[in-house]
């Protein structure tokens, strides 16, 4: 098995896992059970998304095409977004 993605958190790991499984690529999440452990285990960065060696090139291309860790695109047609939220109800 080869690491195709090192997840920053559990949500990222599962997003990648589901994208790969949708293409029928088997996935193993290494370190998922250790998340949040105390002591010398770090709280973040412990989840590795692994795939079999033979499908690693295909899986790597799929992961590279995913919009991970990118800010959401702003809607240029929304004029109120540039002004801010304005008055909000309490």
Backbone as a chain_set.jsonl record, in Angstrom:
{"seq": "XXXXXXXXXXXXXXXXXXXXXXXXXXXXXXXXXXXXXXXXXXXXXXXXXXXXXXXXXXXXXXXXXXXXXXXXXXXXXXXXXXXXXXXXXX", "coords": {"N": [[0.845, -1.171, 0.0], [0.422, 2.246, -0.736], [0.862, 5.637, 0.298], [-1.436, 8.022, -0.632], [-2.499, 10.397, 0.072], [-2.108, 12.708, 2.721], [-4.054, 13.433, 5.295], [-5.388, 16.395, 6.756], [-7.387, 16.388, 8.577], [-10.153, 14.412, 9.859], [-12.408, 14.743, 8.246], [-11.413, 15.602, 5.722], [-10.0, 13.271, 5.07], [-12.059, 11.393, 4.732], [-13.472, 12.573, 2.625], [-11.642, 12.296, 0.508], [-11.421, 9.532, 0.533], [-14.055, 8.728, -0.222], [-14.194, 9.835, -2.783], [-12.266, 8.321, -4.121], [-13.252, 5.718, -3.77], [-15.555, 5.939, -5.248], [-14.593, 5.678, -7.767], [-14.028, 3.069, -7.789], [-11.699, 2.302, -6.435], [-9.874, 0.66, -4.013], [-9.549, 1.645, -0.608], [-7.618, 2.419, 2.282], [-7.65, 3.776, 5.473], [-5.139, 4.839, 7.321], [-4.383, 5.192, 10.649], [-6.733, 6.297, 11.497], [-8.138, 5.412, 13.769], [-6.532, 6.382, 15.757], [-6.896, 9.06, 16.014], [-7.169, 11.929, 17.951], [-5.963, 10.878, 20.14], [-4.284, 10.794, 23.319], [-1.317, 11.95, 25.007], [1.717, 11.162, 23.471], [0.813, 11.121, 20.902], [0.002, 12.997, 18.07], [-2.689, 15.386, 17.649], [-3.606, 16.061, 15.167], [-3.104, 15.416, 11.637], [-2.548, 12.716, 11.487], [-3.788, 10.903, 9.885], [-3.545, 8.804, 7.194], [-4.22, 8.36, 3.823], [-4.373, 5.499, 2.097], [-3.638, 3.465, -0.756], [-3.681, 0.54, -2.92], [-0.549, -0.429, -4.464], [-0.633, -0.786, -7.275], [-2.705, 0.799, -8.237], [-1.985, 3.327, -7.557], [-0.963, 5.48, -9.284], [-3.31, 6.268, -10.713], [-5.021, 6.916, -8.567], [-3.588, 8.991, -7.407], [-3.809, 10.969, -9.376], [-6.548, 11.468, -9.253], [-6.824, 12.479, -6.638], [-5.271, 14.774, -6.899], [-6.91, 16.285, -8.509], [-8.976, 17.019, -6.879], [-10.669, 19.601, -5.037], [-9.171, 20.304, -2.543], [-8.4, 21.935, 0.51], [-8.721, 24.49, -0.548], [-9.862, 27.861, -0.747], [-13.378, 28.731, -0.756], [-14.961, 29.604, -3.846], [-15.68, 32.963, -4.69], [-18.78, 34.583, -5.291], [-19.162, 36.544, -7.992], [-21.339, 37.926, -8.97], [-22.952, 38.702, -6.871], [-23.887, 41.475, -5.258], [-24.242, 42.271, -2.611], [-22.43, 40.846, -1.167], [-19.974, 42.128, -1.334], [-20.405, 44.341, 0.226], [-20.647, 43.412, 2.761], [-22.206, 41.718, 5.596], [-24.081, 43.471, 6.696], [-26.827, 44.682, 8.707], [-27.816, 42.332, 11.024], [-30.374, 40.173, 12.294], [-31.017, 39.889, 15.825]], "CA": [[0.0, 0.0, 0.0], [1.137, 3.516, -0.808], [0.123, 6.804, 0.759], [-1.814, 8.893, -1.737], [-2.867, 11.692, 0.648], [-2.001, 12.853, 4.169], [-5.189, 14.283, 5.629], [-5.261, 17.329, 7.872], [-8.42, 16.045, 9.553], [-10.967, 13.256, 9.519], [-13.326, 15.085, 7.151], [-10.638, 15.534, 4.473], [-9.682, 11.874, 4.792], [-13.242, 10.712, 4.219], [-13.779, 13.123, 1.303], [-10.743, 11.633, -0.438], [-11.808, 8.112, 0.496], [-15.277, 8.56, -1.006], [-13.884, 10.139, -4.187], [-11.534, 7.185, -4.678], [-14.14, 4.557, -3.811], [-16.507, 6.159, -6.343], [-13.903, 5.193, -8.964], [-13.779, 1.653, -7.493], [-10.331, 2.116, -5.942], [-9.927, 0.319, -2.592], [-8.869, 2.637, 0.231], [-7.403, 2.114, 3.696], [-7.284, 4.965, 6.241], [-4.184, 4.457, 8.362], [-4.325, 6.134, 11.759], [-8.055, 6.847, 11.801], [-8.501, 5.065, 15.135], [-5.654, 7.082, 16.687], [-7.227, 10.479, 16.036], [-7.598, 12.422, 19.252], [-5.285, 10.182, 21.225], [-3.559, 11.655, 24.247], [0.079, 11.59, 25.197], [2.652, 11.543, 22.43], [0.172, 11.102, 19.59], [-0.506, 14.317, 17.688], [-4.127, 15.419, 17.463], [-3.909, 16.263, 13.758], [-2.09, 14.95, 10.698], [-2.191, 11.315, 11.69], [-4.561, 10.034, 9.006], [-2.964, 8.617, 5.87], [-5.097, 7.671, 2.882], [-3.517, 4.551, 1.384], [-4.237, 2.667, -1.832], [-2.737, -0.471, -3.418], [0.518, 0.091, -5.329], [-0.949, -0.843, -8.705], [-3.641, 1.866, -8.618], [-1.513, 4.591, -7.017], [-0.94, 6.598, -10.262], [-4.687, 6.716, -10.977], [-5.516, 7.534, -7.341], [-2.877, 10.257, -7.245], [-4.408, 11.924, -10.309], [-7.868, 11.813, -8.727], [-6.623, 13.337, -5.468], [-4.767, 16.065, -7.376], [-8.0, 17.039, -9.123], [-9.948, 17.408, -5.859], [-10.447, 20.956, -4.501], [-8.877, 20.217, -1.117], [-7.688, 23.068, 1.122], [-8.864, 25.703, -1.346], [-10.976, 28.672, -0.26], [-14.518, 28.682, -1.665], [-14.984, 30.653, -4.862], [-16.619, 34.037, -4.398], [-19.76, 34.843, -6.337], [-18.941, 37.904, -8.489], [-22.609, 38.559, -9.282], [-23.648, 39.08, -5.654], [-23.427, 42.809, -4.862], [-24.278, 42.418, -1.16], [-21.266, 40.188, -0.574], [-18.894, 43.096, -1.25], [-20.747, 45.299, 1.263], [-20.648, 42.747, 4.063], [-23.52, 41.186, 5.946], [-25.034, 44.507, 7.101], [-27.496, 44.446, 9.987], [-28.363, 40.998, 11.176], [-31.274, 40.09, 13.463], [-30.4, 39.403, 17.054]], "C": [[0.893, 1.236, 0.0], [0.234, 4.638, -0.322], [-0.147, 7.714, -0.433], [-2.169, 10.293, -1.223], [-2.692, 11.653, 2.15], [-3.038, 13.88, 4.586], [-4.9, 15.161, 6.837], [-6.273, 17.005, 8.967], [-9.249, 14.883, 9.026], [-11.9, 13.535, 8.336], [-12.61, 15.017, 5.812], [-10.349, 14.085, 4.085], [-10.882, 11.151, 4.189], [-13.686, 11.279, 2.875], [-12.925, 12.453, 0.229], [-11.131, 10.17, -0.579], [-13.032, 7.894, -0.392], [-15.05, 8.863, -2.486], [-13.175, 8.963, -4.85], [-12.429, 5.952, -4.78], [-15.21, 4.705, -4.895], [-15.918, 5.701, -7.671], [-13.468, 3.736, -8.789], [-12.318, 1.36, -7.133], [-10.426, 1.784, -4.452], [-9.046, 1.263, -1.771], [-8.749, 2.113, 1.658], [-6.978, 3.401, 4.383], [-6.412, 4.54, 7.413], [-4.136, 5.556, 9.42], [-5.665, 6.733, 12.135], [-8.447, 6.582, 13.255], [-7.656, 5.806, 16.165], [-5.988, 8.558, 16.837], [-7.749, 10.887, 17.407], [-6.957, 11.713, 20.418], [-4.511, 11.162, 22.094], [-2.103, 11.193, 24.323], [0.941, 12.053, 24.043], [2.066, 11.507, 21.033], [-0.32, 12.501, 19.24], [-2.009, 14.253, 17.438], [-4.504, 15.551, 15.998], [-2.795, 15.667, 12.9], [-1.711, 13.496, 10.843], [-2.898, 10.375, 10.726], [-3.927, 9.999, 7.624], [-3.947, 7.84, 5.015], [-4.199, 6.808, 2.005], [-4.318, 3.776, 0.344], [-3.225, 1.599, -2.252], [-1.743, 0.14, -4.42], [0.115, 0.174, -6.795], [-1.896, 0.268, -9.148], [-3.188, 3.243, -8.132], [-1.46, 5.714, -8.061], [-2.336, 7.158, -10.559], [-5.254, 7.449, -9.76], [-4.865, 8.892, -7.11], [-3.454, 11.334, -8.155], [-5.783, 12.376, -9.821], [-7.741, 12.766, -7.544], [-6.136, 14.726, -5.898], [-5.878, 16.925, -7.981], [-9.045, 17.501, -8.112], [-9.64, 18.799, -5.328], [-10.233, 20.939, -2.987], [-8.077, 21.43, -0.673], [-7.692, 24.319, 0.261], [-10.008, 26.521, -0.774], [-12.141, 28.597, -1.24], [-14.489, 29.851, -2.642], [-16.037, 31.685, -4.494], [-17.535, 34.246, -5.584], [-19.637, 36.303, -6.764], [-20.25, 38.627, -8.755], [-23.377, 39.032, -8.06], [-23.101, 40.396, -5.14], [-23.39, 42.966, -3.35], [-23.076, 41.774, -0.494], [-20.117, 41.168, -0.41], [-19.139, 44.086, -0.119], [-20.661, 44.695, 2.653], [-22.044, 42.327, 4.422], [-24.536, 42.254, 6.326], [-25.62, 44.186, 8.46], [-28.094, 43.054, 9.983], [-29.31, 40.966, 12.359], [-30.576, 39.481, 14.649], [-30.806, 37.998, 17.367]], "O": [[1.949, 1.275, 0.631], [-0.983, 4.604, -0.501], [0.768, 8.122, -1.147], [-2.146, 11.26, -1.985], [-3.079, 10.679, 2.795], [-2.914, 15.062, 4.266], [-4.261, 14.74, 7.801], [-6.049, 17.307, 10.139], [-9.068, 14.431, 7.896], [-12.147, 12.649, 7.518], [-13.135, 14.439, 4.86], [-10.442, 13.718, 2.914], [-10.732, 10.381, 3.24], [-14.229, 10.538, 2.055], [-13.429, 12.088, -0.833], [-11.163, 9.634, -1.687], [-13.046, 6.982, -1.218], [-15.647, 8.22, -3.348], [-13.449, 8.642, -6.006], [-12.368, 5.222, -5.77], [-15.716, 3.705, -5.405], [-16.658, 5.372, -8.598], [-12.641, 3.234, -9.55], [-11.778, 0.31, -7.481], [-11.009, 2.561, -3.695], [-7.947, 1.629, -2.186], [-9.652, 1.454, 2.174], [-6.041, 4.058, 3.929], [-6.897, 3.951, 8.379], [-3.875, 6.718, 9.106], [-5.728, 7.597, 13.011], [-9.031, 7.451, 13.902], [-8.028, 5.855, 17.337], [-5.424, 9.237, 17.696], [-8.659, 10.26, 17.949], [-7.355, 11.916, 21.565], [-4.131, 12.24, 21.637], [-1.732, 10.163, 23.76], [0.898, 13.226, 23.673], [2.759, 11.832, 20.069], [-0.999, 13.129, 20.052], [-2.541, 13.208, 17.065], [-5.617, 15.187, 15.618], [-1.683, 15.443, 13.378], [-0.654, 13.082, 10.368], [-2.641, 9.171, 10.741], [-3.788, 11.029, 6.965], [-4.448, 6.793, 5.424], [-3.365, 7.324, 1.26], [-5.497, 3.475, 0.53], [-2.035, 1.736, -1.969], [-2.062, 1.098, -5.124], [0.492, 1.121, -7.484], [-1.892, 0.644, -10.32], [-3.922, 4.22, -8.276], [-1.881, 6.828, -7.749], [-2.518, 8.372, -10.646], [-5.896, 8.488, -9.907], [-5.523, 9.833, -6.666], [-3.574, 12.49, -7.747], [-6.138, 13.546, -9.965], [-8.473, 13.752, -7.459], [-6.546, 15.734, -5.324], [-5.794, 18.153, -7.966], [-9.917, 18.299, -8.456], [-8.47, 19.152, -5.179], [-11.033, 21.502, -2.239], [-7.189, 21.897, -1.387], [-6.763, 25.124, 0.333], [-11.021, 25.958, -0.358], [-11.922, 28.418, -2.438], [-14.048, 30.949, -2.303], [-17.133, 31.346, -4.048], [-17.125, 34.106, -6.736], [-19.966, 37.204, -5.993], [-20.264, 39.858, -8.764], [-24.386, 39.72, -8.216], [-21.978, 40.446, -4.639], [-22.571, 43.734, -2.844], [-22.738, 42.125, 0.636], [-19.355, 41.063, 0.551], [-18.185, 44.622, 0.443], [-20.608, 45.435, 3.636], [-22.978, 42.547, 3.651], [-25.738, 41.99, 6.289], [-24.995, 43.502, 9.271], [-28.79, 42.659, 9.048], [-29.077, 41.668, 13.343], [-29.664, 38.666, 14.508], [-30.371, 37.439, 18.374]]}, "num_chains": 1, "name": "protein.A"}
